[in-house]
Amino acid sequence: MPKTKKVGPTRGLGTRYGSTVRKRYVKVVTELKKPHRCSQCGFVRVRRVSVGVWKCSKCEFTFAGGAYTPVTKLGTVAKRAAKSAQAAIDERQMTTAEATPAESANEESND
């Protein structure tokens, strides 16, 4: 009896489209199909609902992400930049808030 043939994500492509394209396709599809970790509950239950829409089957958290992965490289860079910008704004507000009560105390003592 012959051995059963192992098939992967490229099972329907055969020898068409070239090996490089098939390898890239395998990488994308395997990343798409595997379950991902939920940012809300931490369980590995996030699956893709449709293009760019991801849902956790444990906590029902639905969020927008990339087409093939829940978090894209560009998204992580943007999140990091937004976080540092927010930290700078908060720090600026803290320094102005600290300076304001001192100025009002000086004005009261001068009167």
C-alpha positions as CSV (number, residue, x, y, z in Angstrom):
1,M,0.0,0.0,0.0
2,P,1.4,3.4,-0.9
3,K,1.9,6.0,1.9
4,T,-0.6,8.8,2.1
5,K,0.7,12.1,0.8
6,K,1.3,14.9,3.3
7,V,-0.6,18.0,2.3
8,G,-0.1,21.5,3.7
9,P,-1.7,24.9,3.0
10,T,-0.6,24.7,-0.7
11,R,-2.4,21.4,-1.3
12,G,-4.5,22.8,-4.1
13,L,-1.8,24.7,-5.9
14,G,0.2,21.7,-7.1
15,T,3.3,22.8,-9.1
16,R,1.8,26.0,-10.2
17,Y,2.9,29.6,-9.4
18,G,6.5,28.9,-8.5
19,S,8.2,27.7,-5.3
20,T,8.8,31.1,-3.8
21,V,5.2,32.2,-4.1
22,R,4.0,28.9,-2.6
23,K,6.5,29.3,0.3
24,R,5.2,32.9,1.0
25,Y,1.6,31.6,0.8
26,V,2.4,28.9,3.3
27,K,3.9,31.4,5.8
28,V,0.9,33.7,5.5
29,V,-1.8,31.0,5.8
30,T,-0.2,29.2,8.7
31,E,0.1,32.5,10.6
32,L,-3.6,33.2,9.7
33,K,-4.9,29.8,10.8
34,K,-3.1,29.4,14.1
35,P,-4.9,30.7,17.3
36,H,-3.4,33.9,18.8
37,R,-3.3,35.2,22.4
38,C,-6.1,37.6,23.5
39,S,-4.9,40.9,24.8
40,Q,-7.9,41.1,27.2
41,C,-8.0,37.7,28.9
42,G,-4.7,36.3,27.9
43,F,-6.0,33.0,26.6
44,V,-4.9,31.6,23.2
45,R,-8.4,31.8,21.7
46,V,-8.3,34.6,19.1
47,R,-9.4,33.6,15.6
48,R,-10.1,35.7,12.5
49,V,-13.7,36.5,11.8
50,S,-13.2,38.4,8.5
51,V,-10.5,40.5,6.9
52,G,-9.0,42.6,9.7
53,V,-11.6,41.5,12.3
54,W,-10.5,39.2,15.1
55,K,-12.5,37.7,18.0
56,C,-11.6,35.9,21.2
57,S,-13.8,32.8,21.7
58,K,-13.2,32.9,25.5
59,C,-14.2,36.5,26.4
60,E,-16.0,37.5,23.2
61,F,-13.6,40.5,22.7
62,T,-13.7,41.7,19.1
63,F,-11.1,44.0,17.7
64,A,-9.6,45.3,14.5
65,G,-6.2,44.1,13.5
66,G,-4.2,43.2,10.4
67,A,-5.6,41.1,7.5
68,Y,-3.5,38.0,8.4
69,T,-2.3,38.7,11.9
70,P,-4.1,40.3,14.9
71,V,-1.2,42.7,15.5
72,T,0.9,44.1,12.7
73,K,4.4,45.4,12.9
74,L,3.3,48.9,11.9
75,G,0.6,48.7,14.5
76,T,3.1,48.0,17.3
77,V,5.3,50.8,16.2
78,A,2.4,53.2,16.1
79,K,1.2,52.1,19.5
80,R,4.7,52.6,21.0
81,A,4.9,56.1,19.4
82,A,1.4,57.1,20.8
83,K,2.4,55.8,24.2
84,S,5.6,57.8,24.4
85,A,3.8,60.9,23.1
86,Q,1.1,60.5,25.7
87,A,3.8,60.1,28.4
88,A,5.4,63.4,27.2
89,I,2.1,65.2,27.4
90,D,1.3,63.8,30.9
91,E,4.8,64.8,32.1
92,R,4.3,68.3,30.7
93,Q,0.9,68.6,32.5
94,M,2.5,67.4,35.7
95,T,5.2,70.1,35.6
96,T,2.7,72.9,34.9
97,A,0.4,71.6,37.6
98,E,3.3,71.7,40.1
99,A,4.3,75.2,39.1
100,T,0.8,76.7,39.3
101,P,0.1,76.2,43.1
102,A,3.5,77.6,43.9
103,E,2.9,80.8,41.9
104,S,-0.5,81.3,43.5
105,A,1.1,80.9,47.0
106,N,3.7,83.6,46.1
107,E,1.0,86.0,44.9
108,E,-1.0,85.6,48.2
109,S,2.1,86.3,50.3
110,N,2.9,89.5,48.3
111,D,-0.6,90.9,48.9
